[in-house]
């Protein structure tokens, strides 16, 4: 896809996520890698439901603002992931209801906040490590994510929300939707006898495609 097509794809899929309740107000941010090596990102404080293709931010790998409106302050942690994960070509950061609720719970397993109980969680996301709380925009978020990037496809910022990667923007959105649905199911199943996938079943799924 060329840059214009990627801009339209970001606007259309962002609006779809907004209309289905994955984002509210000006919360969350998106980015993708452009063919020329720069990055397209949502402007600071922008709503997923009201993005304008020509106003999207473009930054270089150093975070320098190239064109469009001023980028989100959180673009720094997007760039930290891209630098460490060559398979990542798009990132979705949401403040979606169930994953944000999950991020606020105490005593989460920081190596994997959701134990696998559905196959598509394993195939699309795998595991969900938790990054300890830092204020939004803190450079510490980028520092912590750079330690994990390339090893995982998604991350949960404590008391904040999820970050999900993809091989392209559509893949990142699909992964984000699957992860939010998994968190929703986890809350619905809380207190019930859950049949978790065995280690052998998880390993079998990791060797298969999406």
Number of C-alpha atoms within 10 A of each C-alpha: 9 9 13 11 11 19 21 15 16 26 20 18 16 24 19 15 19 18 13 10 12 22 23 18 12 15 16 25 27 25 28 29 25 19 11 9 11 17 24 26 28 30 24 19 15 19 19 27 19 14 19 16 18 13 15 22 22 24 23 17 16 11 17 11 15 15 15 17 17 18 26 19 16 21 24 19 21 27 23 21 24 22 15 16 18 11 13 22 20 26 31 24 26 23 22 22 16 20 27 20 17 23 22 15 11 9 7 15 12 15 13 15 20 19 16 23 17 14 17 17 24 23 19 23 24 22 20 24 22 22 21 15 16 14 11 12 14 14 14 16 21 19 14 15 22 19 12 18 21 18 10 16 24 27 25 24 23 22 20 24 22 28 24 26 32 23 16 16 23 15 18 28 23 15 24 28 16 18 25 20 14 20 20 16 14 20 13 10 11 9 8 8 7 10 9 12 15 11 10 8 13 19 13 13 18 15 9 9 8 13
